[in-house]
Amino acid sequence: MNRKNEIVIEEGSTNVYADLGYADAAEMQRKSQLAAEITRAIKARRLTQQGAADLLGVDQSKVSRITRGQFRGVSEAKLLELVTRLGHDVKIVVGPVRRRAGKIELQFA
């Protein structure tokens, strides 16, 4: 095979935002996970976007943006609030770490 036509495949990390060089990659990944859970919960309840908006107390356009993965400008706190309005409990655990800086990790039950 000619080197010009060679395809280089690079293995990514578990965070696509870090792979793309975003400075706020960890936050973006968490927000992405929350948006995905919001989308899943809306589908599970068979809500329309307007029905979801009414339940969540936000505009339909915000529901549309979040479910399409456009969550910049929406805080993690707001996404967590929306998750709770969809009938999920949110549990935050704070504990000591063995490295210099802690991390925030989401787990879905």
N, C-alpha and C positions, 0 to 999 in steps of 0.2 A: 504494500500500500504506500502510496506517495505521502510524504510527510505533510504536504499542504492539505491533504484531505483527511489527515488524522484527527480523530475526535478525542478530545481530552475530557475525561469525566472526573469531576472533583467530588469527593464525598463531603456532604454537608454535616453540620452539627444538628442538634435537636431543636435549634432555634433558627428558623429561616431569616428572621429579622437581623440576627447577629451575622449570619452569612452574607446578608446584603449590606452590612456596615452601618446599621442604624445605631445611634448613640444610646437610645432608650429601648434597646432590643428586648430586655427582660420584661419591661412594662408592656411593650407592644404584644409580646407573646401571651402574657396573662390576659390582656384585654381581648385578644383574639380567641382565647379559650372561653372567656366569659361570653363573648358575642356568639360563639358557636353553641354554647349551652342555652342561651336565650333563644336562638333560632330553633334548636331541637325542642325546647319546651313549648314554643309557639306552635310548631308542627304537631307535637304530641297532643296538644289541646285542640287542634284543628281550628285555630283562630285565624281570622282574616287579619291583615295588617291593621285595619281600622279597629277591629275587636281587640287586638293586642294593645294598640295605642290607648284605647279607652281603659283597659285593665291596668296598664302601666302608668297612665297619667302623663303621657308624652304625645307629641304630634306623630301622625302616621308617617310623615317623611323621616322622622328620626328612627322609627322602627325599620323602615325600608333601608336606610343607610346602615344601621347596625347589622341587619340580617344579610346585607351584601358585603360585610366586612369593612365598611367605611366607618370606623369608630374613632378616628382622630377628632379631638375636640370633645369627646365624651370621657369623663373621668372614670377611673377604676371604681371609685366609690359609687358613682351613678350606675355603672353596670352591675355592681353587687346588689344595689337596691332593686334594680329591675329583676335580677335573679330571684330575690326574695318575694317580690310581687307575683312571680310566676309559681310560687309554692315551694320554693327550695329554702332549706336552712343554710346559712353561711356560718361556718365555724372558723375562727381565727385563733391560731395557737402560737404563742410567743414562748420561745425557749432559748437556752444558751447554744452557741455554736462552737465548733472546734477550729475555726479558721478566723481570719481577721474580720471579714464582713459577713453578715447574714444574708439570707436570700428569702424571697417570697415565692412560695410554690402553691399551686392550686391542685386539689384532688377532687374528683367528682365521684359521688357514690351512685 
